[in-house]
């Protein structure tokens, strides 16, 4: 567990731009095969279970409405949550950014005199890079989710928000476990691998008295917290330790307990293709003699309030982290998660990450989509991801076009020239004539273009382009009109 | 029935045969077609790349040019999706009330080709003849943007001589995405390779669609690989008859 856990490639401040980050993955055929197989399996399961719900579209609409209502009244519901959680014996902390959240959590661990901590998979803690911070402060962190153990022991990075090790296959898991648990005889049978993880974990559950969790939902009405999971490691972390620290984004709040009726239905089907997830844990504050006796909630902003300000972008915060968007995404299917340079990959990452950094970083992510719309179609809370991607592209363009170095950028030159051309039919037709002459240079004997310079090379790397025809459509129409006019005379 | 043809900038420049086929098809069905020579582009490329003010000036041109048209027919699903999905937001953001009203009046009269045939003319069998094995690619904008549903397939099934083979993973993008194909050229090429596996697996002669942008993408790679399958816009199949078969460029 000596790994620092800091992954500069998943830190938006240091990650390379998407097209560059995608290259090593595109050349890694094993990884691409693992990712495509995994998302195809989950997608098919999801499809079957969504199809059996006759009211699926109504459920989506209800999910979106519940989340929108919570976001429109966020400060009210957060205060209500704080009040009721406190009344039930919990302690609520507010963190404006990642650094403050990390400090609060470390202080709490120091109060607990904890030099070890067990964790349930939480994307929010990954977002604030909690593990490397705690490790460098001398606290040993033990992940307990099977996939997170694989990554932690394999010194790897999460590539998916629900199945973080989906890019790793079972043979690779065997190698990681055999090496790090000193079990050279371990087979790659899933049962044997799970048993190895269980014996590794059991000891941690029984000896480490402090746990960190995320939250799927905070419930304002009761002050309670809800977590859904598949393996039962979460239930162990939530019940065995003496102290529990939950870190949650401020957008995670639901107004009423009853809202879980909708959210749990759409979440399980969308995330894992199950009617109901195996473990749903709900707790409210502290119960004497039962479960953790000290309970803290750290409410994290870290850029979220700034997302609330724009109406289109606000939809982003409806997200319930089901990952259906990445499972359905044809881009993610090729690149997996690491290329997105953030702990939030896929379409939701492409809109969330740049916004969390207030567009200081991750400017390439809004372009990491063909705008095919598959993500919007499957989103259980109807986040119009393509619309937000386009809006973010406009913001990136507005930001970049003020930079002098962009003036001669081929994309900017081309776009400005195209706009000038499209503003007048005369100019458009002149440009077509010019293009026809210019493109002759690149057109082969077979009438096709096989190789282009500059940006065009990105096209001809895998595709030919038919040479420009001798007559445009409007020229043909004009000639036909003229001939018809002559005939009429 | 009178209709105005918005050919789109790239069809005008790169695929005039698609425009000629739309003319042949609609005139055969008794539509009186006009072509307004001032037309250029709908603004999709600029809008989707983040050049919003440029997209706005092109959108404004489009609305002004067609405001008195009885119907506007567009043989490109992504350009219709641009008009339907993005124009409202553009005009709202720029707060031009007069333009918004003009647009609202025009919008119900803008049709993608298969919508125009089935919804406006009420015709599924256009009297076409195309004796070839064909597979149909559903463009993302046609499928999820315009919700064309089975309209294209109903039109194709009525074509005499045509043998239709379903394309597996019909809802998966071919990886074109406009400037995505060059800004993310490597990822786009990988998506294209995946799509071509499915297309080649159909062992058909033609892959058709209602959008030449996907077809340019797939057709370019099929040509590069010297594969036996060619791409053809559906307008050219629907225009094809025994008396006047489809022109198939090399």
HADDOCK unambig.tbl for C-alpha pairs under 7 A between the chains (distance, minus, plus):
assign (segid A and resid 19 and name CA) (segid B and resid 184 and name CA) 5.40 0.50 0.50
assign (segid A and resid 330 and name CA) (segid B and resid 172 and name CA) 6.68 0.50 0.50
assign (segid A and resid 330 and name CA) (segid B and resid 173 and name CA) 6.53 0.50 0.50
assign (segid A and resid 330 and name CA) (segid B and resid 191 and name CA) 6.87 0.50 0.50
assign (segid A and resid 331 and name CA) (segid B and resid 187 and name CA) 6.95 0.50 0.50
assign (segid A and resid 334 and name CA) (segid B and resid 190 and name CA) 6.75 0.50 0.50
assign (segid A and resid 334 and name CA) (segid B and resid 191 and name CA) 6.80 0.50 0.50
assign (segid A and resid 367 and name CA) (segid B and resid 180 and name CA) 6.84 0.50 0.50
assign (segid A and resid 370 and name CA) (segid B and resid 175 and name CA) 6.17 0.50 0.50
assign (segid A and resid 370 and name CA) (segid B and resid 176 and name CA) 6.53 0.50 0.50
assign (segid A and resid 370 and name CA) (segid B and resid 177 and name CA) 4.08 0.50 0.50
assign (segid A and resid 370 and name CA) (segid B and resid 180 and name CA) 5.87 0.50 0.50
assign (segid A and resid 371 and name CA) (segid B and resid 177 and name CA) 6.29 0.50 0.50
assign (segid A and resid 372 and name CA) (segid B and resid 140 and name CA) 5.23 0.50 0.50
assign (segid A and resid 372 and name CA) (segid B and resid 141 and name CA) 6.99 0.50 0.50
assign (segid A and resid 372 and name CA) (segid B and resid 173 and name CA) 6.08 0.50 0.50
assign (segid A and resid 373 and name CA) (segid B and resid 144 and name CA) 6.56 0.50 0.50
assign (segid A and resid 390 and name CA) (segid B and resid 48 and name CA) 5.75 0.50 0.50
assign (segid A and resid 390 and name CA) (segid B and resid 50 and name CA) 6.29 0.50 0.50
assign (segid A and resid 393 and name CA) (segid B and resid 49 and name CA) 6.33 0.50 0.50
assign (segid A and resid 393 and name CA) (segid B and resid 50 and name CA) 4.43 0.50 0.50
assign (segid A and resid 394 and name CA) (segid B and resid 50 and name CA) 3.71 0.50 0.50
assign (segid A and resid 394 and name CA) (segid B and resid 51 and name CA) 5.95 0.50 0.50
assign (segid A and resid 394 and name CA) (segid B and resid 52 and name CA) 6.06 0.50 0.50
assign (segid A and resid 397 and name CA) (segid B and resid 50 and name CA) 5.60 0.50 0.50
assign (segid A and resid 397 and name CA) (segid B and resid 51 and name CA) 6.55 0.50 0.50
assign (segid A and resid 415 and name CA) (segid B and resid 46 and name CA) 6.98 0.50 0.50
assign (segid A and resid 419 and name CA) (segid B and resid 54 and name CA) 6.02 0.50 0.50
assign (segid A and resid 422 and name CA) (segid B and resid 40 and name CA) 5.54 0.50 0.50
assign (segid A and resid 422 and name CA) (segid B and resid 41 and name CA) 6.14 0.50 0.50
assign (segid A and resid 423 and name CA) (segid B and resid 58 and name CA) 6.78 0.50 0.50
assign (segid A and resid 425 and name CA) (segid B and resid 38 and name CA) 5.06 0.50 0.50
assign (segid A and resid 425 and name CA) (segid B and resid 39 and name CA) 6.29 0.50 0.50
assign (segid A and resid 425 and name CA) (segid B and resid 40 and name CA) 5.98 0.50 0.50
assign (segid A and resid 428 and name CA) (segid B and resid 40 and name CA) 6.80 0.50 0.50
assign (segid A and resid 432 and name CA) (segid B and resid 13 and name CA) 6.53 0.50 0.50
assign (segid A and resid 455 and name CA) (segid B and resid 182 and name CA) 6.62 0.50 0.50
assign (segid A and resid 458 and name CA) (segid B and resid 182 and name CA) 4.97 0.50 0.50
assign (segid A and resid 458 and name CA) (segid B and resid 185 and name CA) 5.18 0.50 0.50
assign (segid A and resid 459 and name CA) (segid B and resid 181 and name CA) 6.68 0.50 0.50
assign (segid A and resid 459 and name CA) (segid B and resid 182 and name CA) 5.79 0.50 0.50
assign (segid A and resid 459 and name CA) (segid B and resid 185 and name CA) 6.61 0.50 0.50
assign (segid A and resid 462 and name CA) (segid B and resid 189 and name CA) 6.15 0.50 0.50
assign (segid A and resid 462 and name CA) (segid B and resid 221 and name CA) 6.03 0.50 0.50
assign (segid A and resid 463 and name CA) (segid B and resid 220 and name CA) 4.46 0.50 0.50
assign (segid A and resid 463 and name CA) (segid B and resid 221 and name CA) 4.15 0.50 0.50
assign (segid A and resid 463 and name CA) (segid B and resid 224 and name CA) 5.80 0.50 0.50
assign (segid A and resid 464 and name CA) (segid B and resid 220 and name CA) 4.30 0.50 0.50
assign (segid A and resid 464 and name CA) (segid B and resid 221 and name CA) 6.09 0.50 0.50
assign (segid A and resid 464 and name CA) (segid B and resid 223 and name CA) 6.38 0.50 0.50
assign (segid A and resid 464 and name CA) (segid B and resid 224 and name CA) 5.54 0.50 0.50
assign (segid A and resid 465 and name CA) (segid B and resid 220 and name CA) 5.37 0.50 0.50
assign (segid A and resid 468 and name CA) (segid B and resid 14 and name CA) 5.73 0.50 0.50
assign (segid A and resid 469 and name CA) (segid B and resid 14 and name CA) 6.40 0.50 0.50
assign (segid A and resid 472 and name CA) (segid B and resid 12 and name CA) 5.42 0.50 0.50
assign (segid A and resid 472 and name CA) (segid B and resid 13 and name CA) 5.27 0.50 0.50
assign (segid A and resid 472 and name CA) (segid B and resid 16 and name CA) 5.57 0.50 0.50
assign (segid A and resid 473 and name CA) (segid B and resid 12 and name CA) 4.75 0.50 0.50
assign (segid A and resid 473 and name CA) (segid B and resid 13 and name CA) 6.99 0.50 0.50
assign (segid A and resid 473 and name CA) (segid B and resid 16 and name CA) 4.40 0.50 0.50
assign (segid A and resid 473 and name CA) (segid B and resid 19 and name CA) 6.25 0.50 0.50
assign (segid A and resid 474 and name CA) (segid B and resid 12 and name CA) 6.52 0.50 0.50
assign (segid A and resid 474 and name CA) (segid B and resid 37 and name CA) 6.90 0.50 0.50
